[in-house]
Amino acid sequence: MATQPTASVRRRDLLVAGACGMCVAAMIGAAYAAVPLYNWFCRVTGFAGTTQVATSAPGVVLDRRITVRFDGNVAPGLPWRFEPEVGSVNVRLGEVVTVNYLVINQAARDITASAAYNVTPLHLGAYFQKINCFCFTEQQLKAGEKREMAVVFYVDPALVNDADGAGVDTMTLSYTFFPQREPPRPVAASAAARPGRI
């Protein structure tokens, strides 16, 4: 004959179930928070070559110069041509510079894409300050459309105080465009787009 669990056993089982439920909820919350927290960490520290965002020029321009090289890439399957208009510039620390990238949609349809970026050497990402940039903003190009996109930046004069940056005279800003998922079109709109169909 089975015995009924005592009140203390039931209470213990409820506590264990509650703890397990809270653990699962915490893991799900951590999974959702991981990407924004990682992005925030990279923006604050410059980790993984993440550049910084500035609202204005630093107000100080030093004589020390650094060469900034530019790189443009597209993800496989994205029929765009994307390249910097100049391969590199030699800038003084604190000097505000504008560089244009040229992008051309070589497809016969409209395409939306957005660009991710990084700076190498990675530890210099904290000193690359963007005032204006096209990255992480969806760019929609019509079939065959050509567009110039500018990045306005400066290299932070604080680089002179970084022992790791003392011997560095070149950095590379690299962008890669990735296609964005097209929003689904309503069935009625799809049917209307096909002539001769009712």
C-alpha positions in Angstrom: 0.0 0.0 0.0 1.5 3.4 -1.1 2.0 6.0 1.6 0.9 9.6 1.1 3.9 12.0 0.9 4.2 14.1 4.0 3.7 17.9 3.9 7.5 18.4 4.3 8.2 16.2 1.3 5.6 18.0 -0.9 7.1 21.3 0.2 10.6 20.1 -0.7 9.4 18.9 -4.1 7.7 22.3 -4.8 10.8 24.2 -3.8 12.9 22.0 -6.2 10.4 22.5 -9.0 10.3 26.2 -8.4 14.1 26.5 -8.3 14.3 24.5 -11.6 11.7 26.8 -13.2 13.5 29.9 -12.1 16.8 28.5 -13.5 15.2 27.8 -16.8 13.6 31.3 -16.9 17.0 32.8 -16.1 18.8 30.8 -18.8 16.1 31.9 -21.4 16.5 35.5 -20.3 20.3 35.3 -20.5 20.0 33.9 -24.0 17.9 36.8 -25.2 20.1 39.3 -23.4 23.4 37.9 -24.6 23.6 39.6 -28.0 22.6 43.1 -26.9 24.9 42.8 -23.8 27.8 41.6 -26.0 27.2 44.5 -28.5 27.1 47.0 -25.7 30.3 45.6 -24.2 32.0 45.8 -27.6 30.9 49.4 -28.2 32.1 50.5 -24.8 35.5 48.7 -24.8 36.3 48.5 -28.5 36.5 44.7 -28.1 36.8 42.7 -31.3 37.7 45.8 -33.3 34.3 47.5 -32.6 34.6 51.2 -33.4 33.3 53.9 -31.1 30.6 56.5 -31.9 31.3 60.2 -31.5 29.0 63.1 -31.7 31.6 65.7 -32.5 35.3 66.3 -33.3 37.7 66.0 -30.5 39.0 69.6 -30.7 42.6 68.5 -30.6 44.7 67.5 -33.7 48.2 66.0 -33.1 51.1 65.8 -35.5 51.3 62.0 -35.2 49.9 60.4 -38.3 48.4 57.0 -38.9 47.4 55.3 -42.2 43.7 54.1 -42.3 43.1 51.5 -45.0 39.5 50.8 -46.2 38.0 47.4 -47.2 34.6 46.6 -48.7 33.1 43.2 -48.9 29.7 41.6 -49.7 28.4 38.3 -48.3 28.1 35.4 -50.7 24.9 35.6 -52.7 24.5 39.3 -52.5 24.8 40.7 -56.1 26.2 44.1 -55.1 29.5 45.7 -55.9 30.9 47.5 -52.9 34.2 49.3 -52.6 35.9 52.3 -51.1 36.6 55.2 -53.4 40.1 55.4 -52.0 42.2 52.6 -50.6 43.7 54.5 -47.7 44.3 57.9 -46.2 47.1 59.2 -44.0 45.5 61.2 -41.2 46.6 63.1 -38.1 45.2 61.9 -34.8 42.1 63.9 -34.1 41.6 65.0 -37.7 38.1 64.6 -39.0 38.0 62.8 -42.3 35.2 61.8 -44.7 35.6 58.8 -47.0 33.1 57.6 -49.5 32.2 54.0 -50.4 30.5 53.2 -53.7 27.8 50.5 -53.8 26.0 49.2 -56.9 23.1 46.8 -57.0 23.9 44.6 -60.0 20.7 42.6 -59.7 17.5 43.1 -61.7 15.5 43.5 -58.5 15.4 45.7 -55.4 17.6 44.4 -52.5 17.9 45.5 -48.9 21.2 44.9 -47.0 23.0 46.2 -44.0 26.7 46.5 -43.2 28.7 45.2 -40.3 32.2 46.5 -39.6 35.4 46.1 -37.6 38.8 47.6 -37.2 42.1 45.7 -37.2 44.3 45.5 -35.3 41.4 44.8 -32.9 42.7 46.8 -30.0 42.6 50.0 -32.1 38.8 49.7 -32.4 38.5 51.8 -29.2 40.3 54.7 -30.9 38.4 54.7 -34.2 35.6 57.3 -33.6 32.8 57.4 -36.1 30.8 60.6 -36.3 28.6 59.4 -39.2 28.3 56.0 -40.8 26.0 53.8 -42.9 26.6 50.7 -40.9 23.8 48.8 -39.3 21.3 50.9 -41.2 19.3 49.0 -43.8 20.1 50.2 -47.3 17.7 49.5 -50.0 18.9 49.8 -53.6 16.7 49.5 -56.6 17.7 47.3 -59.5 20.9 48.8 -61.0 21.0 51.7 -58.5 24.4 53.2 -57.6 25.0 55.1 -54.4 27.8 56.8 -52.5 27.8 56.3 -48.8 30.1 58.3 -46.5 31.8 57.5 -43.3 33.0 60.5 -41.2 35.6 59.6 -38.6 38.7 60.5 -36.6 41.3 58.5 -34.8 41.2 59.5 -31.1 44.3 61.4 -30.0 44.3 59.3 -26.8 46.0 56.6 -28.9 49.3 58.3 -28.1 48.9 57.2 -24.4 48.3 53.5 -25.3 51.5 51.5 -24.9 50.0 48.8 -27.3 49.4 51.4 -30.0 52.9 53.0 -29.8 54.4 51.2 -32.7 51.2 50.9 -34.8 51.1 53.1 -37.9 48.3 51.4 -39.9 44.8 50.4 -39.2 42.1 48.9 -41.4 38.4 49.7 -41.4 36.5 46.8 -43.0 32.8 46.7 -43.9 30.8 43.7 -45.1 27.2 44.0 -46.5 24.8 41.2 -45.6 21.4 40.8 -47.3 18.3 41.4 -45.2 15.3 39.1 -45.3 12.7 40.6 -47.5 9.3 41.2 -45.8 6.7 38.8 -47.0 4.3 40.2 -49.6 0.5 39.7 -49.1 -1.0 37.1 -51.5 -3.2 39.8 -53.1 -0.1 41.9 -53.9 1.7 38.8 -55.4 -1.3 38.0 -57.6 -1.6 41.6 -58.8 2.1 41.6 -59.7 1.5 38.7 -62.2 -0.2 40.0 -65.3 -2.8 37.8 -66.9 -3.7 36.1 -63.6 -7.0 36.6 -61.8 
